[in-house]
Amino acid sequence: MKKRYYKVVSTVTDGARVWDVVIYSHYESIEEAQAGIDRFASHGYNILKTWIE
């Protein structure tokens, strides 16, 4: 059986530019993906939106 992995993508800005960033693409659970988002945000990135695929 194929294992399901989750990818987290965020749209970030530095005030002048806006771009999408793949935070990580190999999370094994939604909870793990959410923790990854929290870690990414704790580094001070200006996140406009985030989603899990």
ChimeraX attribute file (.defattr): number of C-alpha atoms within 10 A of each C-alpha:
attribute: neighborCount
match mode: 1-to-1
recipient: residues
	/A:1	3
	/A:2	4
	/A:3	5
	/A:4	9
	/A:5	13
	/A:6	16
	/A:7	17
	/A:8	20
	/A:9	18
	/A:10	21
	/A:11	16
	/A:12	17
	/A:13	14
	/A:14	10
	/A:15	7
	/A:16	5
	/A:17	7
	/A:18	13
	/A:19	11
	/A:20	14
	/A:21	12
	/A:22	13
	/A:23	16
	/A:24	14
	/A:25	14
	/A:26	13
	/A:27	18
	/A:28	13
	/A:29	13
	/A:30	15
	/A:31	10
	/A:32	13
	/A:33	23
	/A:34	16
	/A:35	13
	/A:36	16
	/A:37	20
	/A:38	11
	/A:39	12
	/A:40	15
	/A:41	13
	/A:42	9
	/A:43	8
	/A:44	8
	/A:45	13
	/A:46	14
	/A:47	17
	/A:48	12
	/A:49	10
	/A:50	16
	/A:51	13
	/A:52	15
	/A:53	10
